[in-house]
Amino acid sequence: MFRKVQIAVIGGGDSAMEEALFLTRYGSKVYIIHRRDELRASKIMQKRALDNPKIKVLYSHSTLEAYGNEMGRLAGLKVQDLKSNDIKDLQVNGLFFAIGHEPASKFLKGQMLMATFLRPLVRPKQASMAYMLLGMYRTKSFGRPSLQLEQVVWRL
């Protein structure tokens, strides 16, 4: 799905660096979009990412808009340089959020059952991907057992 396309990762911590490094296996270029002028990732993760020729970091940038093409797929992002306020178009076909382990799911309260720490509630015997709301799915990482990350994704 993401072979030989440009991809964006939003974040600046270890999660973002790890995600970007993994995505270089597939994408032709990976942009890391970070709102600060320095990364929060550990020095070793920063070095690994910055040494990779497929990764470009956009420091002090914020994503304003994601837009699609006529087929309804992601075509690009509007990003703003927070220092100059310039807005540029970034042609990407993949977008990943790696902004930490605290889920930004408060807006889902009252719309679906929530477990502790505002994570979407899914019973243990449910499949790895469970239908929650129209067009919304909850996925679970099958990576390291000690670090079971979860994502809620929307199908547009």
C-alpha positions in Angstrom: 0.0 0.0 0.0 2.8 2.4 0.8 5.4 1.1 -1.5 7.4 3.8 -3.4 5.3 6.7 -2.1 6.0 9.7 0.1 4.8 9.3 3.7 4.5 11.8 6.6 4.9 11.0 10.3 3.7 13.6 12.8 5.7 13.6 16.1 9.2 14.1 17.4 9.7 11.4 20.1 11.0 7.9 20.0 7.7 6.6 18.6 7.9 8.9 15.6 11.6 8.0 14.9 10.9 4.3 15.2 7.8 4.6 12.9 9.7 6.7 10.3 12.6 4.3 10.3 10.3 1.4 9.7 8.4 3.2 7.0 11.6 3.8 5.0 11.5 0.1 4.0 8.4 0.9 1.9 8.2 4.6 1.1 10.4 6.6 -1.3 10.6 9.4 1.3 9.4 9.9 4.8 8.8 13.3 6.3 8.8 13.8 10.0 6.7 16.8 10.9 7.5 18.2 14.3 6.1 21.4 15.9 9.3 22.2 17.9 12.7 23.2 16.7 14.3 20.2 18.2 13.3 16.5 18.5 12.3 15.0 21.8 13.5 11.5 20.9 16.5 10.0 22.5 19.9 10.9 20.9 20.4 7.4 19.5 16.9 7.4 17.8 17.5 10.9 16.5 20.9 9.9 15.0 19.4 6.8 13.4 16.6 8.9 11.8 18.7 11.8 10.7 21.4 9.5 9.2 18.8 7.9 7.0 18.8 9.5 3.5 15.1 8.7 3.0 14.0 10.8 6.1 13.5 14.5 6.1 12.6 16.4 9.3 10.4 19.5 9.1 11.2 21.3 12.3 8.8 24.0 13.7 6.0 22.8 11.4 2.3 22.2 12.0 -0.1 20.2 9.9 -3.1 22.4 8.9 -5.0 20.2 6.6 -5.0 16.7 4.9 -6.6 16.5 1.5 -7.6 13.7 -0.8 -7.7 13.1 -4.5 -10.7 12.3 -6.7 -10.5 8.6 -5.6 -10.9 9.6 -2.0 -7.3 8.8 -1.0 -4.8 11.0 0.7 -3.0 13.2 -1.8 -1.2 15.6 0.5 -0.9 17.9 3.5 -0.9 21.6 4.0 1.9 22.3 6.5 2.8 25.6 8.1 6.2 26.8 9.1 5.6 28.1 12.7 8.5 30.6 12.5 7.8 32.2 9.1 4.1 31.3 8.9 4.7 30.1 5.3 2.3 27.4 4.2 3.4 24.8 1.8 1.9 21.8 0.1 3.5 18.4 0.9 2.6 15.7 -1.5 2.2 12.5 0.6 0.1 9.4 0.2 0.5 8.1 3.7 0.1 9.8 7.1 1.0 8.3 10.5 0.5 9.9 13.9 3.2 9.1 16.5 2.5 11.6 19.2 2.9 9.6 22.3 1.3 6.9 24.4 -1.4 9.1 25.9 -4.3 8.7 23.5 -6.1 11.8 22.3 -9.5 10.2 22.7 -11.5 12.6 25.0 -13.7 13.5 22.1 -15.0 9.9 22.0 -16.3 9.9 25.5 -20.1 9.2 25.4 -19.8 7.9 21.9 -18.3 4.5 22.7 -17.3 2.5 25.8 -14.0 3.6 27.2 -11.6 1.7 29.4 -9.1 3.3 31.7 -6.8 6.0 30.4 -9.5 6.9 27.8 -8.7 3.9 25.6 -11.5 2.4 23.5 -12.9 -0.6 25.3 -12.6 -3.9 23.5 -13.3 -7.3 25.1 -10.3 -9.7 25.3 -11.8 -12.3 23.0 -12.7 -9.8 20.2 -10.8 -9.8 17.0 -7.8 -7.6 16.6 -9.9 -5.1 14.6 -13.3 -4.3 16.0 -16.0 -2.1 14.5 -16.9 0.7 16.8 -18.7 3.6 15.1 -19.6 4.2 11.4 -16.3 4.3 9.6 -14.2 4.0 12.8 -12.2 1.0 13.8 -10.0 0.2 16.8 -6.8 -1.7 16.1 -4.3 -3.2 18.4 -0.6 -3.6 18.0 0.9 -7.1 18.1 4.4 -5.8 18.7 6.3 -6.1 21.9 4.0 -7.6 24.6 5.2 -5.1 27.1 4.1 -2.2 24.9 0.6 -2.9 23.5 -0.2 0.2 21.6 -3.7 0.8 20.2 -4.9 3.1 17.5 -8.3 4.3 16.4 -8.5 4.9 12.7 -11.1 6.3 10.4 -11.9 5.1 7.0 -12.7 8.1 4.9 
